[in-house]
């Protein structure tokens, strides 16, 4: 059962990372979230952050076999990176800043 959980976790993290790479390089977002994502490259960066954080958490936290308590802070840091990536993905759903235009001239040229 342990190896099934490890395999399932590795497959999920790999798919998440592949979607992040596809979004960053090709601006491709899965069809389920395509209508809501306005900035696909930012979404891909968030997906990569989440994949790295979740991988750190799983492999050095609950799924670590030989040293169950390697370091308490590394899995917690991985989970923090995961949540930061989810936050970046949420920001990708909002429109970016629009450039400020200089004020219009009020004098007329005759």
VENNORRA-V779036 format. One record per backbone hydrogen bond with DSSP energy under -1.0 kcal/mol. NH is the residue of the N-H (numbers start at 1). CO is the residue of the C=O. Records with the same first field share a line. If there is no record, write none. Layout:
BEGIN
NH = CO  CO
END
This chain:
BEGIN
5 = 1
6 = 2
7 = 3
8 = 4
9 = 5
10 = 6
11 = 7
12 = 8
13 = 9
14 = 10
15 = 11
16 = 12
17 = 13
18 = 14
19 = 15
20 = 16
21 = 17
22 = 18
23 = 19
24 = 20
25 = 21
26 = 22
28 = 22
33 = 30
37 = 33
38 = 92
39 = 92
43 = 39
44 = 40
45 = 41
46 = 42
47 = 43
48 = 44
49 = 45
50 = 46
51 = 47
52 = 48
53 = 49
54 = 50
55 = 51
56 = 52
57 = 53
58 = 54
59 = 55
60 = 56
61 = 57
63 = 58
64 = 61
77 = 73
78 = 74
79 = 75
80 = 76
81 = 77
82 = 78
83 = 79
84 = 80
85 = 81
86 = 82
87 = 83
88 = 84
89 = 85
90 = 86
91 = 87
92 = 88
93 = 90
94 = 91
END
